[in-house]
Amino acid sequence: CSEWSAVRNGGGAARLMEAAYNNWFHGYVSGFNVYWHPRSGNILGQATWNEIAAFIDVQCSGNQTKSVAQALDPLMTDLIKRQAHEKKGMPRPSVLTVQVTCRQWSDAKDDKVLRVFWGGAARGYLTAYNRWGRDTSGDFLLQNNDELIDRWINDWCEKRSSSSILQSMDPFIKYID
C-alpha cells in the first residue's frame, strides 16, 4: 500500500506506474472471475477503474503495510454480495478483462515496457488464484518468478498465436501444481 499511495500521489512518471497497477488489477479480476465463482460473468459489473482506485486509496490510507491484494478483499467481498442479490437467469461465462493476444505478446518481444505491463496482468491473475483459488493457504508461486512466467507465456504463445496470454495461466497453474 505504501508504494500504491506514492504512485497515486505522484505525477508524471507515477501515472505510468498507475497504468501498470490498472493492468495488474484487470488480470486480478480475470483470475477472480475464473477461480472464485466460474460462470458468474464479470464481478466488476459497471464499476470503473477510477472507482476501484479510490476504494484502494481509502483502504491503503489506513494501513500502508497491506498489500494491494489485501486492500481489495473488502471490495471483492462487497461485489460478491451485490452479485448474489442481482443474480438472474442463466450462468454467464467468466470474463477475462485483459485481452492481450499471443500474437501481440510475440510481436512485442523486444519491447520491455509492454512485456512488463502485459506480464503484470498475468501476475494479477496468479495473485487472484492465490487468494481465491482452490488452495488459498499460501503463495502459489513464491516471489520473483517473473522469468518462469514469461518463459511459460512465450512457450504457450509459440503454438497459439490467436490465444490470450491469460488463457495460458490455467495450464501454467496445472503444470506447477
C-alpha positions as CSV (number, residue, x, y, z in Angstrom):
1,C,0.0,0.0,0.0
2,S,2.8,2.4,0.7
3,E,4.0,2.0,-2.9
4,W,0.4,2.4,-4.2
5,S,-0.1,5.6,-2.2
6,A,3.2,7.1,-3.5
7,V,2.1,6.3,-7.1
8,R,-1.3,7.8,-6.6
9,N,0.0,10.9,-5.0
10,G,2.8,11.4,-7.6
11,G,2.6,12.9,-11.1
12,G,4.3,12.4,-14.4
13,A,6.1,9.0,-14.3
14,A,3.8,7.9,-11.5
15,R,0.9,7.9,-13.9
16,L,2.8,5.2,-15.9
17,M,3.0,3.1,-12.7
18,E,-0.7,3.7,-12.1
19,A,-1.4,2.3,-15.6
20,A,0.7,-0.8,-14.6
21,Y,-1.4,-1.2,-11.5
22,N,-4.6,-0.9,-13.7
23,N,-3.3,-3.7,-15.9
24,W,-2.4,-5.9,-12.9
25,F,-5.8,-5.2,-11.4
26,H,-7.6,-6.4,-14.6
27,G,-5.5,-9.5,-14.6
28,Y,-6.5,-10.0,-10.9
29,V,-10.2,-9.5,-11.8
30,S,-9.9,-12.0,-14.6
31,G,-8.4,-14.6,-12.3
32,F,-11.1,-13.8,-9.7
33,N,-13.8,-14.3,-12.4
34,V,-12.4,-17.7,-13.2
35,Y,-11.5,-19.0,-9.7
36,W,-13.9,-17.6,-7.2
37,H,-17.1,-18.5,-8.9
38,P,-16.8,-19.6,-12.5
39,R,-19.8,-18.8,-14.7
40,S,-20.6,-15.6,-12.8
41,G,-19.5,-13.3,-15.6
42,N,-17.6,-10.2,-14.6
43,I,-17.6,-9.4,-10.8
44,L,-16.9,-5.8,-11.6
45,G,-20.2,-5.1,-13.2
46,Q,-20.3,-1.4,-14.1
47,A,-17.5,-0.3,-11.7
48,T,-14.9,1.9,-13.3
49,W,-11.1,2.0,-12.7
50,N,-11.4,5.4,-11.0
51,E,-13.9,4.0,-8.5
52,I,-11.7,1.0,-7.8
53,A,-8.6,3.1,-7.4
54,A,-10.5,5.4,-5.0
55,F,-11.5,2.4,-3.0
56,I,-7.9,1.2,-2.8
57,D,-6.8,4.7,-1.8
58,V,-9.1,4.6,1.2
59,Q,-8.1,1.0,2.2
60,C,-4.4,1.8,1.9
61,S,-4.6,5.1,3.7
62,G,-5.4,3.2,6.9
63,N,-2.7,0.6,6.6
64,Q,0.4,1.3,4.5
65,T,1.8,-2.2,5.2
66,K,-1.1,-4.0,3.5
67,S,-0.6,-5.4,0.0
68,V,-2.9,-4.0,-2.7
69,A,-4.4,-7.5,-3.0
70,Q,-5.3,-7.4,0.8
71,A,-6.8,-3.9,0.2
72,L,-9.0,-5.3,-2.4
73,D,-10.5,-8.0,-0.2
74,P,-13.4,-5.9,1.3
75,L,-14.2,-4.7,-2.2
76,M,-14.4,-8.2,-3.7
77,T,-16.5,-9.3,-0.7
78,D,-18.9,-6.4,-1.3
79,L,-19.0,-7.2,-5.1
80,I,-19.8,-10.9,-4.3
81,K,-22.7,-9.8,-2.1
82,R,-24.0,-7.4,-4.7
83,Q,-23.8,-10.0,-7.4
84,A,-25.7,-12.5,-5.3
85,H,-28.6,-10.0,-5.0
86,E,-28.5,-9.2,-8.7
87,K,-28.1,-12.8,-10.0
88,K,-30.7,-13.6,-12.6
89,G,-31.1,-16.0,-15.4
90,M,-28.5,-18.4,-16.9
91,P,-24.9,-18.6,-15.7
92,R,-22.6,-16.5,-17.7
93,P,-19.1,-17.4,-18.9
94,S,-16.2,-15.9,-16.8
95,V,-14.9,-12.7,-18.3
96,L,-11.2,-12.2,-18.9
97,T,-10.9,-8.4,-18.6
98,V,-7.4,-8.3,-20.3
99,Q,-7.3,-9.4,-23.9
100,V,-3.7,-9.4,-25.0
101,T,-3.2,-12.0,-27.7
102,C,-0.2,-14.2,-28.0
103,R,0.4,-12.5,-31.4
104,Q,0.7,-9.1,-29.6
105,W,2.9,-10.7,-26.9
106,S,5.2,-12.2,-29.5
107,D,5.4,-9.1,-31.7
108,A,6.5,-7.1,-28.6
109,K,9.3,-9.5,-27.7
110,D,11.8,-6.6,-27.8
111,D,9.5,-4.0,-26.0
112,K,10.3,-4.4,-22.3
113,V,7.7,-1.8,-21.3
114,L,4.8,-3.7,-23.0
115,R,6.1,-7.0,-21.7
116,V,6.2,-5.7,-18.1
117,F,2.6,-4.2,-18.5
118,W,1.2,-7.3,-20.1
119,G,3.1,-9.7,-17.8
120,G,1.6,-7.7,-14.9
121,A,-1.8,-8.8,-16.0
122,A,-0.7,-12.4,-15.8
123,R,0.8,-11.8,-12.3
124,G,-2.5,-10.2,-11.2
125,Y,-4.3,-13.3,-12.5
126,L,-2.0,-15.6,-10.4
127,T,-2.5,-13.3,-7.4
128,A,-6.2,-13.9,-7.6
129,Y,-5.6,-17.6,-7.8
130,N,-3.5,-17.4,-4.7
131,R,-6.3,-15.5,-2.9
132,W,-9.5,-17.1,-4.3
133,G,-8.5,-20.4,-6.0
134,R,-8.7,-23.9,-4.6
135,D,-5.7,-23.5,-2.3
136,T,-5.8,-20.1,-0.6
137,S,-3.4,-21.1,2.2
138,G,-0.3,-19.7,0.6
139,D,1.5,-18.3,-2.3
140,F,1.1,-20.5,-5.4
141,L,4.2,-19.0,-6.9
142,L,6.8,-17.7,-4.5
143,Q,8.2,-14.2,-5.1
144,N,10.5,-13.4,-8.0
145,N,9.3,-15.9,-10.6
146,D,8.9,-13.4,-13.4
147,E,11.3,-15.3,-15.7
148,L,9.4,-18.5,-15.3
149,I,6.1,-16.9,-16.0
150,D,7.5,-15.1,-19.1
151,R,9.1,-18.3,-20.4
152,W,5.8,-20.1,-20.0
153,I,3.8,-17.4,-21.8
154,N,6.5,-17.4,-24.6
155,D,6.3,-21.2,-25.0
156,W,2.4,-21.2,-24.9
157,C,2.2,-18.4,-27.4
158,E,4.6,-20.1,-29.9
159,K,1.8,-22.6,-30.7
160,R,-1.3,-20.5,-30.1
161,S,-0.9,-17.0,-31.7
162,S,-4.6,-16.2,-31.5
163,S,-4.9,-17.2,-27.9
164,S,-4.9,-14.7,-25.0
165,I,-1.9,-14.6,-22.7
166,L,-4.3,-15.1,-19.7
167,Q,-5.6,-18.3,-21.3
168,S,-2.0,-19.6,-20.7
169,M,-2.4,-19.2,-16.9
170,D,-4.7,-22.2,-16.2
171,P,-2.3,-24.7,-17.9
172,F,0.6,-23.0,-16.1
173,I,-1.2,-23.4,-12.7
174,K,-1.8,-27.1,-13.5
175,Y,1.8,-27.6,-14.6
176,I,3.2,-26.0,-11.4
177,D,0.6,-27.5,-9.1
